Amino acid sequence: MHTLEQLRRGECQGATRLKLSEQLTEVPEEIYSLADTLEVLDLSGNQLTDLPSDFFRLTKLKILFGSNNPFTHVPEVLGEMPELEMIGFKSCQIKTVSEQCLPAKTRWLILTDNRIETLPNGIGRLERLEKLMLAGNRLRAKESASGVHAAAFFGHPML
């Protein structure tokens, strides 16, 4: 794990992985100094409620974890991140997942233990989706997500 102070002093320069858990309420501006190298970012265990609108500047980012933060929605800026393929926001307070928040390259979407009731229809366009974890939500067993029965997501691998 890294510290905010290490990031500020430039000690993380060139890092491909970064884990910051310091009760952050916003993403530190210094994180963008890693935009050319950062592939894995773990912001779990903070107090984040959203990501900045320019978060897409992390153009190499492939994996993002934002678990155990008070997010109430999956940040829409993620949909603007062309390389992002693994997204984890478990044990947050997420109620909504919009059409715009899911990048086309999404392979893993981990949203367990939230408050999600419905999924966006656009989830069906994620051709690379291999793992969709939704246990511990408030999904209703009804037609949603491009005509796919919501209950089919539980305990069954995506084909």
TIBAVEX-182336 format. One record per atom (N, C-alpha, C): residue in one letter; atom name; x, y negated, z. Coordinates in steps of 0.02 Angstrom, whole numbers. Layout:
<pt 'A' 'CA' <X Y Z>>;
...
***
This chain:
<pt 'M' 'N' <42 59 0>>;
<pt 'M' 'CA' <0 0 0>>;
<pt 'M' 'C' <45 -62 0>>;
<pt 'H' 'N' <21 -112 -34>>;
<pt 'H' 'CA' <57 -176 -38>>;
<pt 'H' 'C' <22 -227 6>>;
<pt 'T' 'N' <58 -281 20>>;
<pt 'T' 'CA' <28 -335 59>>;
<pt 'T' 'C' <20 -396 14>>;
<pt 'L' 'N' <-25 -439 34>>;
<pt 'L' 'CA' <-36 -501 -3>>;
<pt 'L' 'C' <28 -543 -1>>;
<pt 'E' 'N' <64 -541 54>>;
<pt 'E' 'CA' <126 -578 60>>;
<pt 'E' 'C' <179 -552 10>>;
<pt 'Q' 'N' <183 -486 1>>;
<pt 'Q' 'CA' <229 -458 -49>>;
<pt 'Q' 'C' <211 -482 -119>>;
<pt 'L' 'N' <147 -483 -133>>;
<pt 'L' 'CA' <123 -506 -198>>;
<pt 'L' 'C' <142 -579 -209>>;
<pt 'R' 'N' <131 -620 -158>>;
<pt 'R' 'CA' <147 -691 -162>>;
<pt 'R' 'C' <221 -705 -170>>;
<pt 'R' 'N' <263 -664 -139>>;
<pt 'R' 'CA' <335 -672 -144>>;
<pt 'R' 'C' <364 -645 -210>>;
<pt 'G' 'N' <322 -614 -250>>;
<pt 'G' 'CA' <345 -587 -314>>;
<pt 'G' 'C' <377 -518 -309>>;
<pt 'E' 'N' <369 -485 -252>>;
<pt 'E' 'CA' <400 -420 -241>>;
<pt 'E' 'C' <365 -363 -278>>;
<pt 'C' 'N' <308 -377 -307>>;
<pt 'C' 'CA' <271 -326 -344>>;
<pt 'C' 'C' <280 -334 -419>>;
<pt 'Q' 'N' <320 -380 -440>>;
<pt 'Q' 'CA' <330 -394 -511>>;
<pt 'Q' 'C' <347 -331 -550>>;
<pt 'G' 'N' <312 -319 -605>>;
<pt 'G' 'CA' <323 -260 -646>>;
<pt 'G' 'C' <285 -199 -623>>;
<pt 'A' 'N' <249 -204 -568>>;
<pt 'A' 'CA' <213 -146 -542>>;
<pt 'A' 'C' <158 -123 -590>>;
<pt 'T' 'N' <149 -57 -594>>;
<pt 'T' 'CA' <94 -29 -633>>;
<pt 'T' 'C' <36 -10 -588>>;
<pt 'R' 'N' <49 -6 -522>>;
<pt 'R' 'CA' <-2 11 -472>>;
<pt 'R' 'C' <0 -39 -416>>;
<pt 'L' 'N' <-59 -58 -391>>;
<pt 'L' 'CA' <-63 -105 -335>>;
<pt 'L' 'C' <-122 -87 -292>>;
<pt 'K' 'N' <-110 -83 -226>>;
<pt 'K' 'CA' <-165 -72 -178>>;
<pt 'K' 'C' <-161 -128 -127>>;
<pt 'L' 'N' <-215 -166 -123>>;
<pt 'L' 'CA' <-221 -221 -75>>;
<pt 'L' 'C' <-283 -210 -33>>;
<pt 'S' 'N' <-274 -205 32>>;
<pt 'S' 'CA' <-330 -197 78>>;
<pt 'S' 'C' <-316 -240 139>>;
<pt 'E' 'N' <-338 -303 135>>;
<pt 'E' 'CA' <-324 -351 188>>;
<pt 'E' 'C' <-385 -395 204>>;
<pt 'Q' 'N' <-444 -366 198>>;
<pt 'Q' 'CA' <-506 -404 211>>;
<pt 'Q' 'C' <-512 -464 165>>;
<pt 'L' 'N' <-488 -457 104>>;
<pt 'L' 'CA' <-491 -511 54>>;
<pt 'L' 'C' <-564 -528 38>>;
<pt 'T' 'N' <-579 -592 32>>;
<pt 'T' 'CA' <-645 -614 11>>;
<pt 'T' 'C' <-645 -636 -62>>;
<pt 'E' 'N' <-586 -642 -91>>;
<pt 'E' 'CA' <-579 -657 -162>>;
<pt 'E' 'C' <-515 -626 -188>>;
<pt 'V' 'N' <-513 -614 -252>>;
<pt 'V' 'CA' <-454 -586 -284>>;
<pt 'V' 'C' <-400 -640 -287>>;
<pt 'P' 'N' <-341 -626 -261>>;
<pt 'P' 'CA' <-288 -677 -261>>;
<pt 'P' 'C' <-264 -693 -332>>;
<pt 'E' 'N' <-254 -756 -345>>;
<pt 'E' 'CA' <-231 -779 -411>>;
<pt 'E' 'C' <-165 -746 -431>>;
<pt 'E' 'N' <-123 -730 -382>>;
<pt 'E' 'CA' <-58 -700 -396>>;
<pt 'E' 'C' <-62 -632 -430>>;
<pt 'I' 'N' <-119 -601 -427>>;
<pt 'I' 'CA' <-127 -536 -459>>;
<pt 'I' 'C' <-117 -540 -535>>;
<pt 'Y' 'N' <-132 -599 -563>>;
<pt 'Y' 'CA' <-125 -607 -635>>;
<pt 'Y' 'C' <-52 -609 -658>>;
<pt 'S' 'N' <-6 -616 -611>>;
<pt 'S' 'CA' <65 -613 -629>>;
<pt 'S' 'C' <84 -541 -650>>;
<pt 'L' 'N' <39 -493 -637>>;
<pt 'L' 'CA' <51 -424 -655>>;
<pt 'L' 'C' <11 -403 -717>>;
<pt 'A' 'N' <-18 -451 -751>>;
<pt 'A' 'CA' <-63 -436 -808>>;
<pt 'A' 'C' <-30 -395 -862>>;
<pt 'D' 'N' <34 -401 -872>>;
<pt 'D' 'CA' <69 -364 -926>>;
<pt 'D' 'C' <86 -293 -907>>;
<pt 'T' 'N' <80 -275 -843>>;
<pt 'T' 'CA' <101 -208 -822>>;
<pt 'T' 'C' <50 -169 -782>>;
<pt 'L' 'N' <5 -203 -747>>;
<pt 'L' 'CA' <-40 -170 -699>>;
<pt 'L' 'C' <-91 -124 -734>>;
<pt 'E' 'N' <-90 -59 -715>>;
<pt 'E' 'CA' <-136 -10 -744>>;
<pt 'E' 'C' <-185 17 -692>>;
<pt 'V' 'N' <-165 17 -628>>;
<pt 'V' 'CA' <-207 44 -576>>;
<pt 'V' 'C' <-212 -8 -520>>;
<pt 'L' 'N' <-273 -28 -503>>;
<pt 'L' 'CA' <-284 -77 -451>>;
<pt 'L' 'C' <-335 -50 -401>>;
<pt 'D' 'N' <-314 -47 -338>>;
<pt 'D' 'CA' <-359 -24 -285>>;
<pt 'D' 'C' <-371 -82 -238>>;
<pt 'L' 'N' <-432 -108 -239>>;
<pt 'L' 'CA' <-453 -163 -195>>;
<pt 'L' 'C' <-502 -138 -143>>;
<pt 'S' 'N' <-500 -74 -128>>;
<pt 'S' 'CA' <-546 -45 -79>>;
<pt 'S' 'C' <-532 -72 -9>>;
<pt 'G' 'N' <-585 -74 31>>;
<pt 'G' 'CA' <-578 -94 101>>;
<pt 'G' 'C' <-567 -168 112>>;
<pt 'N' 'N' <-596 -209 69>>;
<pt 'N' 'CA' <-592 -281 78>>;
<pt 'N' 'C' <-662 -308 91>>;
<pt 'Q' 'N' <-672 -372 80>>;
<pt 'Q' 'CA' <-737 -404 89>>;
<pt 'Q' 'C' <-760 -438 24>>;
<pt 'L' 'N' <-743 -408 -32>>;
<pt 'L' 'CA' <-759 -437 -97>>;
<pt 'L' 'C' <-833 -427 -114>>;
<pt 'T' 'N' <-864 -479 -142>>;
<pt 'T' 'CA' <-933 -474 -164>>;
<pt 'T' 'C' <-939 -481 -240>>;
<pt 'D' 'N' <-885 -502 -272>>;
<pt 'D' 'CA' <-883 -508 -345>>;
<pt 'D' 'C' <-811 -512 -367>>;
<pt 'L' 'N' <-800 -507 -432>>;
<pt 'L' 'CA' <-734 -516 -461>>;
<pt 'L' 'C' <-736 -581 -501>>;
<pt 'P' 'N' <-679 -614 -508>>;
<pt 'P' 'CA' <-679 -678 -545>>;
<pt 'P' 'C' <-696 -668 -619>>;
<pt 'S' 'N' <-724 -719 -649>>;
<pt 'S' 'CA' <-745 -714 -719>>;
<pt 'S' 'C' <-687 -705 -767>>;
<pt 'D' 'N' <-625 -720 -745>>;
<pt 'D' 'CA' <-567 -711 -788>>;
<pt 'D' 'C' <-528 -647 -770>>;
<pt 'F' 'N' <-559 -601 -735>>;
<pt 'F' 'CA' <-528 -538 -715>>;
<pt 'F' 'C' <-505 -498 -776>>;
<pt 'F' 'N' <-537 -510 -832>>;
<pt 'F' 'CA' <-518 -475 -895>>;
<pt 'F' 'C' <-447 -491 -916>>;
<pt 'R' 'N' <-415 -540 -885>>;
<pt 'R' 'CA' <-345 -556 -900>>;
<pt 'R' 'C' <-299 -497 -883>>;
<pt 'L' 'N' <-322 -450 -843>>;
<pt 'L' 'CA' <-283 -391 -827>>;
<pt 'L' 'C' <-293 -341 -885>>;
<pt 'T' 'N' <-263 -356 -941>>;
<pt 'T' 'CA' <-276 -321 -1004>>;
<pt 'T' 'C' <-252 -249 -1006>>;
<pt 'K' 'N' <-206 -229 -963>>;
<pt 'K' 'CA' <-180 -161 -962>>;
<pt 'K' 'C' <-217 -116 -912>>;
<pt 'L' 'N' <-262 -146 -872>>;
<pt 'L' 'CA' <-294 -109 -818>>;
<pt 'L' 'C' <-336 -51 -845>>;
<pt 'K' 'N' <-321 10 -819>>;
<pt 'K' 'CA' <-357 70 -839>>;
<pt 'K' 'C' <-400 97 -783>>;
<pt 'I' 'N' <-378 86 -721>>;
<pt 'I' 'CA' <-413 114 -663>>;
<pt 'I' 'C' <-425 59 -611>>;
<pt 'L' 'N' <-488 53 -588>>;
<pt 'L' 'CA' <-505 4 -537>>;
<pt 'L' 'C' <-547 37 -483>>;
<pt 'F' 'N' <-524 29 -421>>;
<pt 'F' 'CA' <-562 51 -363>>;
<pt 'F' 'C' <-582 -10 -322>>;
<pt 'G' 'N' <-646 -15 -306>>;
<pt 'G' 'CA' <-671 -70 -265>>;
<pt 'G' 'C' <-716 -44 -210>>;
<pt 'S' 'N' <-703 16 -186>>;
<pt 'S' 'CA' <-745 47 -135>>;
<pt 'S' 'C' <-742 11 -69>>;
<pt 'N' 'N' <-794 22 -29>>;
<pt 'N' 'CA' <-798 -7 38>>;
<pt 'N' 'C' <-790 -83 39>>;
<pt 'N' 'N' <-824 -116 -7>>;
<pt 'N' 'CA' <-829 -188 -10>>;
<pt 'N' 'C' <-904 -204 -13>>;
<pt 'P' 'N' <-925 -264 6>>;
<pt 'P' 'CA' <-997 -279 4>>;
<pt 'P' 'C' <-1024 -302 -64>>;
<pt 'F' 'N' <-1001 -271 -119>>;
<pt 'F' 'CA' <-1028 -286 -185>>;
<pt 'F' 'C' <-1102 -267 -186>>;
<pt 'T' 'N' <-1144 -307 -218>>;
<pt 'T' 'CA' <-1214 -289 -227>>;
<pt 'T' 'C' <-1229 -272 -300>>;
<pt 'H' 'N' <-1180 -280 -343>>;
<pt 'H' 'CA' <-1186 -263 -413>>;
<pt 'H' 'C' <-1117 -244 -440>>;
<pt 'V' 'N' <-1116 -206 -493>>;
<pt 'V' 'CA' <-1053 -192 -527>>;
<pt 'V' 'C' <-1036 -254 -567>>;
<pt 'P' 'N' <-978 -284 -556>>;
<pt 'P' 'CA' <-962 -347 -590>>;
<pt 'P' 'C' <-964 -342 -666>>;
<pt 'E' 'N' <-999 -389 -697>>;
<pt 'E' 'CA' <-1008 -388 -770>>;
<pt 'E' 'C' <-943 -398 -808>>;
<pt 'V' 'N' <-894 -432 -777>>;
<pt 'V' 'CA' <-830 -444 -811>>;
<pt 'V' 'C' <-796 -378 -830>>;
<pt 'L' 'N' <-812 -324 -797>>;
<pt 'L' 'CA' <-781 -259 -813>>;
<pt 'L' 'C' <-796 -239 -885>>;
<pt 'G' 'N' <-854 -259 -910>>;
<pt 'G' 'CA' <-873 -243 -979>>;
<pt 'G' 'C' <-828 -276 -1030>>;
<pt 'E' 'N' <-789 -326 -1009>>;
<pt 'E' 'CA' <-744 -361 -1054>>;
<pt 'E' 'C' <-672 -334 -1050>>;
<pt 'M' 'N' <-663 -278 -1017>>;
<pt 'M' 'CA' <-596 -250 -1007>>;
<pt 'M' 'C' <-587 -189 -1052>>;
<pt 'P' 'N' <-553 -199 -1109>>;
<pt 'P' 'CA' <-550 -147 -1160>>;
<pt 'P' 'C' <-515 -83 -1141>>;
<pt 'E' 'N' <-469 -84 -1093>>;
<pt 'E' 'CA' <-432 -24 -1075>>;
<pt 'E' 'C' <-460 11 -1013>>;
<pt 'L' 'N' <-506 -20 -978>>;
<pt 'L' 'CA' <-532 8 -916>>;
<pt 'L' 'C' <-572 71 -929>>;
<pt 'E' 'N' <-552 127 -897>>;
<pt 'E' 'CA' <-585 190 -909>>;
<pt 'E' 'C' <-607 227 -845>>;
<pt 'M' 'N' <-582 206 -788>>;
<pt 'M' 'CA' <-603 237 -725>>;
<pt 'M' 'C' <-623 182 -676>>;
<pt 'I' 'N' <-685 186 -653>>;
<pt 'I' 'CA' <-713 134 -609>>;
<pt 'I' 'C' <-742 168 -548>>;
<pt 'G' 'N' <-722 145 -489>>;
<pt 'G' 'CA' <-746 173 -427>>;
<pt 'G' 'C' <-769 119 -379>>;
<pt 'F' 'N' <-834 119 -363>>;
<pt 'F' 'CA' <-863 73 -315>>;
<pt 'F' 'C' <-908 114 -268>>;
<pt 'K' 'N' <-877 157 -228>>;
<pt 'K' 'CA' <-918 197 -183>>;
<pt 'K' 'C' <-923 163 -115>>;
<pt 'S' 'N' <-977 178 -81>>;
<pt 'S' 'CA' <-990 151 -14>>;
<pt 'S' 'C' <-988 75 -13>>;
<pt 'C' 'N' <-1020 45 -62>>;
<pt 'C' 'CA' <-1030 -28 -63>>;
<pt 'C' 'C' <-1104 -40 -47>>;
<pt 'Q' 'N' <-1132 -92 -72>>;
<pt 'Q' 'CA' <-1203 -105 -64>>;
<pt 'Q' 'C' <-1236 -118 -131>>;
<pt 'I' 'N' <-1210 -85 -182>>;
<pt 'I' 'CA' <-1231 -98 -251>>;
<pt 'I' 'C' <-1303 -78 -262>>;
<pt 'K' 'N' <-1341 -125 -288>>;
<pt 'K' 'CA' <-1411 -114 -306>>;
<pt 'K' 'C' <-1420 -112 -382>>;
<pt 'T' 'N' <-1380 -152 -418>>;
<pt 'T' 'CA' <-1389 -158 -490>>;
<pt 'T' 'C' <-1326 -141 -529>>;
<pt 'V' 'N' <-1338 -108 -585>>;
<pt 'V' 'CA' <-1287 -92 -634>>;
<pt 'V' 'C' <-1313 -118 -700>>;
<pt 'S' 'N' <-1283 -171 -726>>;
<pt 'S' 'CA' <-1309 -202 -787>>;
<pt 'S' 'C' <-1281 -168 -849>>;
<pt 'E' 'N' <-1313 -181 -905>>;
<pt 'E' 'CA' <-1289 -156 -970>>;
<pt 'E' 'C' <-1219 -181 -986>>;
<pt 'Q' 'N' <-1205 -243 -966>>;
<pt 'Q' 'CA' <-1143 -277 -986>>;
<pt 'Q' 'C' <-1082 -256 -945>>;
<pt 'C' 'N' <-1091 -223 -888>>;
<pt 'C' 'CA' <-1035 -209 -844>>;
<pt 'C' 'C' <-995 -147 -861>>;
<pt 'L' 'N' <-1017 -108 -909>>;
<pt 'L' 'CA' <-984 -45 -924>>;
<pt 'L' 'C' <-942 -48 -987>>;
<pt 'P' 'N' <-875 -44 -979>>;
<pt 'P' 'CA' <-831 -47 -1038>>;
<pt 'P' 'C' <-842 15 -1083>>;
<pt 'A' 'N' <-831 7 -1146>>;
<pt 'A' 'CA' <-842 61 -1194>>;
<pt 'A' 'C' <-799 122 -1181>>;
<pt 'K' 'N' <-739 113 -1153>>;
<pt 'K' 'CA' <-693 169 -1140>>;
<pt 'K' 'C' <-706 204 -1074>>;
<pt 'T' 'N' <-759 189 -1038>>;
<pt 'T' 'CA' <-772 219 -973>>;
<pt 'T' 'C' <-773 295 -978>>;
<pt 'R' 'N' <-729 327 -937>>;
<pt 'R' 'CA' <-727 400 -933>>;
<pt 'R' 'C' <-756 424 -866>>;
<pt 'W' 'N' <-738 388 -812>>;
<pt 'W' 'CA' <-762 405 -745>>;
<pt 'W' 'C' <-797 344 -716>>;
<pt 'L' 'N' <-857 355 -690>>;
<pt 'L' 'CA' <-895 302 -656>>;
<pt 'L' 'C' <-918 331 -590>>;
<pt 'I' 'N' <-888 306 -536>>;
<pt 'I' 'CA' <-901 332 -469>>;
<pt 'I' 'C' <-938 279 -429>>;
<pt 'L' 'N' <-1002 292 -417>>;
<pt 'L' 'CA' <-1045 244 -383>>;
<pt 'L' 'C' <-1083 277 -325>>;
<pt 'T' 'N' <-1052 325 -291>>;
<pt 'T' 'CA' <-1085 360 -237>>;
<pt 'T' 'C' <-1097 315 -177>>;
<pt 'D' 'N' <-1148 332 -139>>;
<pt 'D' 'CA' <-1165 299 -76>>;
<pt 'D' 'C' <-1175 224 -83>>;
<pt 'N' 'N' <-1219 206 -129>>;
<pt 'N' 'CA' <-1240 137 -139>>;
<pt 'N' 'C' <-1316 134 -133>>;
<pt 'R' 'N' <-1347 84 -164>>;
<pt 'R' 'CA' <-1420 74 -160>>;
<pt 'R' 'C' <-1451 70 -229>>;
<pt 'I' 'N' <-1421 103 -277>>;
<pt 'I' 'CA' <-1443 100 -347>>;
<pt 'I' 'C' <-1509 139 -355>>;
<pt 'E' 'N' <-1558 106 -387>>;
<pt 'E' 'CA' <-1622 138 -400>>;
<pt 'E' 'C' <-1630 159 -472>>;
<pt 'T' 'N' <-1601 121 -518>>;
<pt 'T' 'CA' <-1606 137 -589>>;
<pt 'T' 'C' <-1539 127 -623>>;
<pt 'L' 'N' <-1531 160 -679>>;
<pt 'L' 'CA' <-1470 153 -719>>;
<pt 'L' 'C' <-1487 116 -784>>;
<pt 'P' 'N' <-1440 80 -811>>;
<pt 'P' 'CA' <-1455 45 -874>>;
<pt 'P' 'C' <-1460 95 -932>>;
<pt 'N' 'N' <-1502 79 -980>>;
<pt 'N' 'CA' <-1509 122 -1038>>;
<pt 'N' 'C' <-1443 129 -1075>>;
<pt 'G' 'N' <-1401 77 -1073>>;
<pt 'G' 'CA' <-1338 77 -1109>>;
<pt 'G' 'C' <-1288 128 -1085>>;
<pt 'I' 'N' <-1302 161 -1029>>;
<pt 'I' 'CA' <-1255 212 -1005>>;
<pt 'I' 'C' <-1249 269 -1056>>;
<pt 'G' 'N' <-1300 277 -1096>>;
<pt 'G' 'CA' <-1299 328 -1148>>;
<pt 'G' 'C' <-1251 314 -1205>>;
<pt 'R' 'N' <-1229 252 -1211>>;
<pt 'R' 'CA' <-1182 234 -1265>>;
<pt 'R' 'C' <-1109 249 -1246>>;
<pt 'L' 'N' <-1097 268 -1184>>;
<pt 'L' 'CA' <-1029 282 -1161>>;
<pt 'L' 'C' <-1007 351 -1184>>;
<pt 'E' 'N' <-982 354 -1244>>;
<pt 'E' 'CA' <-966 417 -1276>>;
<pt 'E' 'C' <-909 455 -1242>>;
<pt 'R' 'N' <-866 420 -1206>>;
<pt 'R' 'CA' <-809 452 -1173>>;
<pt 'R' 'C' <-824 472 -1101>>;
<pt 'L' 'N' <-885 459 -1076>>;
<pt 'L' 'CA' <-902 472 -1007>>;
<pt 'L' 'C' <-896 547 -992>>;
<pt 'E' 'N' <-853 563 -943>>;
<pt 'E' 'CA' <-843 632 -922>>;
<pt 'E' 'C' <-871 645 -852>>;
<pt 'K' 'N' <-867 595 -809>>;
<pt 'K' 'CA' <-889 603 -740>>;
<pt 'K' 'C' <-931 544 -719>>;
<pt 'L' 'N' <-990 559 -694>>;
<pt 'L' 'CA' <-1036 508 -669>>;
<pt 'L' 'C' <-1058 531 -601>>;
<pt 'M' 'N' <-1035 497 -549>>;
<pt 'M' 'CA' <-1050 517 -480>>;
<pt 'M' 'C' <-1098 467 -449>>;
<pt 'L' 'N' <-1158 491 -431>>;
<pt 'L' 'CA' <-1211 447 -407>>;
<pt 'L' 'C' <-1243 470 -342>>;
<pt 'A' 'N' <-1217 522 -310>>;
<pt 'A' 'CA' <-1248 548 -249>>;
<pt 'A' 'C' <-1252 492 -197>>;
<pt 'G' 'N' <-1303 495 -155>>;
<pt 'G' 'CA' <-1311 447 -101>>;
<pt 'G' 'C' <-1340 381 -123>>;
<pt 'N' 'N' <-1375 380 -179>>;
<pt 'N' 'CA' <-1409 320 -203>>;
<pt 'N' 'C' <-1484 329 -196>>;
<pt 'R' 'N' <-1521 283 -224>>;
<pt 'R' 'CA' <-1594 285 -219>>;
<pt 'R' 'C' <-1627 296 -287>>;
<pt 'L' 'N' <-1592 334 -329>>;
<pt 'L' 'CA' <-1618 346 -396>>;
<pt 'L' 'C' <-1684 385 -392>>;
<pt 'R' 'N' <-1730 363 -434>>;
<pt 'R' 'CA' <-1794 397 -438>>;
<pt 'R' 'C' <-1792 445 -497>>;
<pt 'A' 'N' <-1820 503 -488>>;
<pt 'A' 'CA' <-1821 553 -542>>;
<pt 'A' 'C' <-1874 532 -593>>;
<pt 'K' 'N' <-1854 490 -640>>;
<pt 'K' 'CA' <-1898 469 -693>>;
<pt 'K' 'C' <-1856 458 -756>>;
<pt 'E' 'N' <-1888 450 -811>>;
<pt 'E' 'CA' <-1853 437 -873>>;
<pt 'E' 'C' <-1815 371 -868>>;
<pt 'S' 'N' <-1750 374 -878>>;
<pt 'S' 'CA' <-1709 314 -880>>;
<pt 'S' 'C' <-1645 332 -916>>;
<pt 'A' 'N' <-1601 284 -922>>;
<pt 'A' 'CA' <-1536 295 -954>>;
<pt 'A' 'C' <-1543 328 -1022>>;
<pt 'S' 'N' <-1573 293 -1069>>;
<pt 'S' 'CA' <-1581 316 -1138>>;
<pt 'S' 'C' <-1620 381 -1143>>;
<pt 'G' 'N' <-1672 387 -1102>>;
<pt 'G' 'CA' <-1715 446 -1107>>;
<pt 'G' 'C' <-1688 506 -1070>>;
<pt 'V' 'N' <-1632 502 -1036>>;
<pt 'V' 'CA' <-1605 558 -999>>;
<pt 'V' 'C' <-1636 558 -930>>;
<pt 'H' 'N' <-1661 612 -908>>;
<pt 'H' 'CA' <-1691 617 -842>>;
<pt 'H' 'C' <-1638 604 -789>>;
<pt 'A' 'N' <-1650 557 -744>>;
<pt 'A' 'CA' <-1600 537 -693>>;
<pt 'A' 'C' <-1577 596 -652>>;
<pt 'A' 'N' <-1620 643 -636>>;
<pt 'A' 'CA' <-1601 700 -595>>;
<pt 'A' 'C' <-1549 743 -629>>;
<pt 'A' 'N' <-1543 740 -695>>;
<pt 'A' 'CA' <-1493 779 -731>>;
<pt 'A' 'C' <-1422 758 -716>>;
<pt 'F' 'N' <-1413 698 -689>>;
<pt 'F' 'CA' <-1346 673 -673>>;
<pt 'F' 'C' <-1318 705 -609>>;
<pt 'F' 'N' <-1361 732 -567>>;
<pt 'F' 'CA' <-1338 758 -503>>;
<pt 'F' 'C' <-1312 830 -509>>;
<pt 'G' 'N' <-1249 839 -493>>;
<pt 'G' 'CA' <-1221 906 -490>>;
<pt 'G' 'C' <-1208 939 -556>>;
<pt 'H' 'N' <-1214 904 -610>>;
<pt 'H' 'CA' <-1203 935 -675>>;
<pt 'H' 'C' <-1149 897 -713>>;
<pt 'P' 'N' <-1101 933 -741>>;
<pt 'P' 'CA' <-1050 898 -780>>;
<pt 'P' 'C' <-1081 867 -843>>;
<pt 'M' 'N' <-1053 811 -864>>;
<pt 'M' 'CA' <-1076 779 -925>>;
<pt 'M' 'C' <-1049 818 -984>>;
<pt 'L' 'N' <-1089 831 -1033>>;
<pt 'L' 'CA' <-1068 867 -1093>>;
<pt 'L' 'C' <-1056 820 -1150>>;
***
